[in-house]
Amino acid sequence: MGIKKQLFILFISWVCCVSCKRNPTNKQENLQKESVTTSFTTRYAKSFSLEQHDGYTVVKVNRPWPGASKTFNYLIVQKDGLADSIFSADTYDAIITTPVENLIATSTTHIPALESLGGLEKLVGFPNTNYISSMPARVLITKGKIKELGNNETLNTEMVLALHPDVIIGFGIDHENSSYDLFKKANIPVVFNGDWTEETPLGKAEWIKFFGVLLNKQREADSIFTEIETSYLKIKQMATKAISKPTVLSGALYKDVWYLPKGDSWAAQFIEDANGSYLYNKSLGNGSLSLSLEDVLEKGKEADIWVAPSQFTSYEEMKQANSHYKQFKAFQDKQVYTFANTKGASGGLLYYELAPQRPDLVLKDLVHFFHPEILPKHNPYFFTPLQ
C-alpha cells in the first residue's frame, strides 16, 4: 500500500482492555521497582523500546510520526499473569491484555509480522483490503474473515464498533484522528506503531517484536528477527568483496519534482550496505529530497545504476512520460531496476508490504544487480530490470 507512489506505509496500533480509572497502589509501585528482564529488547529500532518484567511488558513508542513531541507508553499484561487492576490507567496510554484475540490493522506492513507469528487469523478488519498481497490473508478476505473497513484515515466507524477488536493497530502522520478518539471512548484501545519512522532497514524489521508482545510470542519474534539480522549482515559482508562500486541514482519525476531518498534514510542505507555509491549520500535527513530535473541530470547523468524509478515499469513508459530520461547513462545501458513490477494478486505492491520486514531479501536483490559476480544465481524477489 503506497503513499505518493514511493513512500512507505505507516501504521498505528491500539490494544484493548481499559474501562475505568484506577489509582496507583503500593503493589504497583513495588512491581515497577523490579529489575527489568533484558533478554527481549531492541537492538536497532529507535522509534520504540521494550521493558520486559515478570508478567508484563512496557512498550514505549517515542516516535509514532516524525516530530512527535509525546512518548506513548503501553502496558501489556499477560492474561495468566498479573491482574491489570493493580496498575494505574493514568500511568499508561493503554493497558492491554495479551495475547489479543482479535485485532484491526491499518497498514500492509503489519501483515507479514502477523503472518510469520501465526496471528493472521486474529485479524478481523483492514482498510483497503485490495492492497494486501499476502496469499493467506487474501484467502481470509475471500472467506469474509477479514472485513473491509473503508479508508485508512476514516475507518468505517459502525463496522469497527461492531467488531469491537481487542486492539486497533494503525498509523498516524500526526495526532489528529477523530475516529481514534471515538474508538477510545468505546473502550477500544488504539496503539501507535511507528515502524515507518525508522532510519535503518534492520530498525524497521525489528518491529516484529512489537507484534510479538501483543501476541505473547516474544520468543518467536526474537528468533525470526535474529534470522533476518544474520542473513542481512551476511549479505552485507559479501558485498564488501565486490570488485567495483557502482554509482547509484534513485527516484524519478512526479509532477515536475524529482523525489529521492535523503542520505540518512533507510533506502540510502540499503544502497550503502549493498556496496553502492549513492549520489546523494551526503544529504542530511531521513526523508525525501525534492529536486528539479535539471539538478538531478547534472549530478546523476553518468550514474551506473538507477533504482526505484517511482511507479515506472518499462523504458517505453518512461520515455513517454519525459524524453529527458533518455539522457541518463543508466537508462541507455538498460541498468534501471524497479520494484513496481512485483505485485500481489489484487495489484498491491509487494515491496511496500513485505520489504520492511525482510530487508535481507531487498539487499540480496541489490547486491545481485550491483555486483553480479557475488550472487549470480539469485532469483530477484522485489527488484526486477525495467521492461
C-alpha positions in Angstrom: 0.0 0.0 0.0 1.7 3.2 -1.1 1.7 6.8 -0.3 2.8 9.2 -3.0 3.9 6.4 -5.2 7.1 5.8 -3.2 6.7 6.5 0.4 6.4 3.7 2.9 3.3 2.9 4.7 2.6 3.9 8.2 0.5 2.4 10.9 -1.0 2.8 14.4 -2.0 0.1 16.8 -4.3 0.1 19.7 -4.8 -2.8 22.0 -7.7 -3.0 24.3 -8.6 -3.5 27.8 -9.3 -0.4 30.0 -12.7 0.5 31.2 -12.1 2.7 34.3 -9.5 4.9 36.0 -7.6 3.4 38.9 -5.2 4.9 41.5 -1.7 3.6 41.8 -1.2 1.1 44.6 1.8 0.2 46.7 1.7 -3.2 44.9 2.1 -1.5 41.6 5.0 0.7 42.8 6.8 -2.4 44.1 6.3 -4.2 40.8 7.7 -1.3 38.8 10.8 -1.4 41.0 11.6 -4.9 40.0 14.6 -5.4 37.8 13.8 -5.3 34.1 14.3 -8.5 32.1 16.8 -7.7 29.3 16.5 -10.9 27.2 13.9 -9.4 25.0 15.0 -5.9 23.9 15.5 -3.8 20.8 18.9 -3.5 19.2 18.4 -1.4 16.0 14.9 0.2 16.4 15.0 3.8 17.6 11.2 4.6 17.5 10.2 2.1 20.2 11.6 0.3 23.1 10.7 -2.6 25.4 10.9 -3.1 29.1 10.1 -6.7 30.0 9.1 -7.6 33.6 7.8 -10.8 35.1 4.2 -11.0 33.9 4.1 -7.8 31.9 5.9 -5.6 29.3 6.0 -1.9 28.9 6.2 -0.8 25.2 7.3 2.8 24.7 6.7 4.4 21.3 8.7 7.6 21.2 8.4 8.4 17.5 4.9 7.4 16.1 5.4 10.1 13.4 8.2 12.5 12.5 8.5 15.3 15.0 6.2 13.7 17.6 6.6 15.5 21.0 4.9 12.8 23.1 6.1 9.3 24.0 3.3 6.8 24.2 3.5 4.2 26.9 1.6 0.9 26.7 1.3 -1.7 29.4 1.0 -5.3 28.0 -0.2 -7.7 30.7 -0.4 -11.5 30.2 -3.8 -12.9 30.8 -2.5 -15.7 33.0 -0.2 -13.3 34.8 -0.8 -10.1 36.8 -4.2 -8.6 37.1 -4.4 -5.3 35.3 -6.4 -3.9 38.3 -3.1 -3.3 40.2 -1.9 -0.9 37.5 -2.9 2.8 37.1 -4.6 3.7 33.9 -3.3 7.2 34.5 0.3 6.0 34.1 -0.2 4.4 30.6 -1.8 5.4 27.4 -3.4 2.0 27.2 -3.4 -1.2 29.3 -3.7 -4.3 27.1 -4.2 -8.0 28.0 -2.2 -10.4 25.9 -2.4 -12.5 23.8 -5.1 -10.4 22.0 -7.8 -12.5 20.4 -8.8 -10.2 17.6 -7.4 -7.0 16.1 -7.7 -4.4 13.4 -4.6 -3.4 11.4 -4.3 -0.5 9.0 -1.1 -0.9 7.1 0.1 -3.7 4.9 3.4 -3.6 6.7 1.6 -5.2 9.7 0.6 -8.3 7.6 3.9 -10.1 7.3 4.6 -9.8 11.1 1.1 -11.3 11.9 1.6 -14.0 9.3 5.0 -15.1 10.4 3.9 -15.1 14.1 0.8 -17.2 13.3 -1.5 -14.4 14.1 -3.2 -13.7 10.8 -6.5 -15.3 11.9 -6.7 -12.8 14.7 -7.0 -10.0 12.0 -10.7 -9.2 11.7 -10.6 -5.9 9.8 -8.5 -3.8 7.4 -9.0 -0.7 5.3 -8.5 -1.0 1.6 -8.0 -4.8 1.6 -7.1 -4.7 -2.2 -3.7 -3.5 -1.2 -2.9 -6.7 0.7 -0.7 -9.1 -1.3 -0.2 -12.0 1.2 -2.0 -15.1 -0.2 -3.0 -16.5 3.2 -4.5 -13.1 4.0 -6.3 -12.9 0.7 -7.9 -16.3 1.4 -9.2 -15.0 4.7 -10.5 -11.9 2.9 -12.3 -14.1 0.4 -13.9 -16.0 3.2 -15.1 -12.8 4.8 -13.0 -13.3 7.9 -11.1 -10.0 7.3 -13.7 -7.2 6.8 -13.2 -4.2 4.5 -13.1 -1.1 6.7 -13.0 1.6 4.0 -10.3 4.3 4.0 -7.4 4.4 6.4 -7.9 8.0 7.6 -11.7 7.4 8.1 -12.3 3.9 9.2 -15.9 2.6 8.9 -17.0 3.5 12.5 -20.1 1.3 12.6 -18.1 -1.8 11.4 -15.2 -1.2 13.8 -17.6 -0.8 16.8 -19.5 -4.0 15.7 -16.2 -5.9 15.6 -15.1 -4.4 18.9 -11.5 -5.6 18.5 -9.1 -6.0 21.4 -6.7 -3.7 19.6 -6.5 -1.3 16.6 -3.1 -1.1 15.0 -2.9 1.9 12.8 -0.6 4.7 11.8 -0.7 8.5 12.1 1.1 11.3 10.5 0.1 13.5 13.4 -2.1 13.3 16.5 -5.3 14.4 14.6 -7.6 11.5 14.1 -11.2 11.9 15.4 -12.2 8.3 14.7 -9.5 7.0 17.1 -10.9 9.3 19.8 -14.3 7.8 19.3 -12.9 4.2 19.5 -11.1 5.0 22.7 -14.3 6.3 24.2 -15.8 2.9 23.3 -13.1 1.2 25.3 -11.2 0.1 22.1 -7.5 0.9 22.7 -5.5 2.4 19.9 -1.8 2.0 19.9 0.6 3.9 17.6 3.1 1.9 15.6 5.9 4.0 14.1 7.9 1.4 12.1 7.9 3.8 9.1 9.9 6.4 11.1 12.9 4.1 11.5 16.1 5.1 9.7 17.6 1.7 9.1 16.4 -1.5 7.4 17.1 -3.6 10.5 15.4 -1.0 12.6 12.2 -1.4 10.6 12.4 -5.2 10.7 12.8 -5.2 14.5 9.1 -4.0 14.9 8.1 -7.7 14.6 8.9 -7.7 18.4 6.1 -5.1 18.8 3.7 -7.7 17.5 5.5 -10.5 19.5 4.5 -8.7 22.7 0.8 -8.2 21.6 0.5 -11.9 20.6 2.5 -13.1 23.6 5.1 -14.6 21.2 8.2 -12.8 22.2 10.5 -15.8 21.8 9.2 -16.5 18.3 9.5 -12.8 17.3 13.1 -12.6 18.6 14.0 -15.8 16.8 12.6 -14.6 13.5 14.3 -11.2 13.8 17.6 -12.8 14.6 17.4 -15.0 11.5 16.7 -11.9 9.4 19.5 -9.9 11.0 22.0 -12.8 10.5 21.0 -13.1 6.8 21.2 -9.3 6.3 24.7 -9.0 7.9 26.0 -11.9 5.9 24.9 -10.4 2.6 26.3 -7.0 3.6 29.7 -8.7 4.3 29.6 -10.5 1.0 29.1 -7.2 -0.8 32.3 -5.8 0.6 34.2 -8.3 -1.5 32.9 -6.8 -4.8 35.4 -5.9 -7.5 33.8 -2.5 -8.1 31.4 0.0 -6.5 28.8 1.4 -8.9 27.4 4.9 -8.6 23.7 4.8 -7.9 20.7 7.1 -8.7 17.2 6.7 -7.3 13.7 8.1 -7.8 12.0 9.8 -10.7 9.8 12.8 -11.5 6.4 13.2 -10.1 4.6 16.3 -11.3 7.8 18.0 -12.3 9.5 17.2 -8.9 12.1 14.5 -8.6 11.8 12.7 -5.3 14.6 10.6 -4.0 15.9 9.4 -0.6 18.0 11.6 1.7 21.4 10.3 2.8 20.3 9.2 6.2 17.2 7.3 5.0 16.7 3.5 5.1 16.6 3.5 1.3 20.1 5.1 1.2 21.3 2.6 3.8 20.3 -0.3 1.5 22.5 1.1 -1.3 25.4 1.6 1.1 25.1 -1.9 2.5 25.0 -3.3 -1.0 28.3 -1.6 -1.6 26.9 1.0 -3.9 27.9 4.7 -4.1 24.7 6.6 -3.6 25.0 10.0 -5.3 23.1 11.8 -2.6 24.6 10.0 0.4 25.9 13.3 1.9 22.4 14.9 2.1 21.2 15.2 5.7 17.9 13.8 6.9 15.9 10.6 6.6 13.1 11.8 4.4 13.0 12.6 0.7 14.8 15.3 -1.3 12.6 17.3 -3.8 14.7 18.3 -6.7 14.3 19.6 -10.3 15.1 17.5 -13.4 18.0 19.9 -14.1 19.6 19.3 -10.7 19.4 15.5 -11.0 20.5 15.5 -14.6 23.6 17.5 -13.7 24.6 15.1 -10.8 23.2 11.8 -12.0 23.6 11.7 -15.7 26.6 9.3 -15.6 25.3 7.1 -12.8 26.0 3.4 -13.4 22.7 2.1 -11.9 19.3 3.6 -11.3 16.9 2.0 -8.8 13.3 2.6 -7.8 12.2 4.9 -10.6 8.9 5.7 -9.0 5.9 3.9 -10.5 7.5 3.2 -13.9 7.7 -0.4 -15.1 9.2 0.0 -18.6 11.6 2.1 -20.6 8.9 3.0 -23.1 6.7 4.2 -20.3 9.5 6.4 -19.1 10.2 7.8 -22.5 6.5 8.7 -23.0 6.4 10.4 -19.6 9.6 12.5 -20.2 12.0 12.2 -23.1 14.8 13.6 -20.9 15.1 10.3 -19.1 16.9 9.1 -22.2 19.9 11.3 -21.4 20.8 9.2 -18.3 23.6 6.6 -18.8 21.8 4.0 -16.7 18.8 4.4 -19.0 20.9 4.0 -22.1 22.7 1.0 -20.7 19.5 -0.7 -19.5 20.6 -0.6 -15.9 17.3 0.6 -14.3 15.7 -1.6 -11.7 12.2 -1.3 -10.3 10.0 -3.0 -7.6 6.8 -1.7 -9.3 6.5 -4.8 -11.4 6.2 -7.1 -8.4 2.6 -7.1 -7.4 0.2 -9.2 -5.4 -3.0 -10.9 -6.7 -5.1 -7.8 -6.3 -2.5 -5.3 -7.6 -0.8 -4.2 -4.3 3.0 -3.7 -4.5 4.7 -6.5 -2.6 7.6 -4.2 -1.8 5.5 -1.9 0.4 4.1 -4.8 2.3 7.0 -7.2 2.8 10.2 -5.3 2.3 10.2 -3.6 5.8 10.2 -7.0 7.5 12.5 -8.7 5.0 15.3 -6.2 4.3 17.6 -9.2 3.7 15.7 -10.0 0.6 15.9 -6.4 -0.6 19.7 -6.4 0.0 20.1 -9.6 -1.9 18.3 -8.1 -4.9 20.5 -5.0 -4.9 23.8 -6.9 -4.4 22.7 -9.2 -7.3 22.3 -6.3 -9.7 25.2 -4.1 -8.3 27.7 -7.0 -8.2 26.5 -9.9 -10.5 29.7 -11.8 -9.6 28.7 -12.2 -6.0 25.2 -13.6 -6.2 24.9 -14.7 -9.9 22.2 -17.4 -9.2 20.0 -15.2 -7.0 16.4 -15.1 -8.2 15.2 -11.5 -7.5 12.4 -11.1 -5.1 11.4 -7.5 -5.3 13.5 -5.6 -7.8 13.5 -6.6 -11.5 15.0 -4.9 -14.6 12.8 -2.3 -16.2 10.9 -3.9 -19.1 
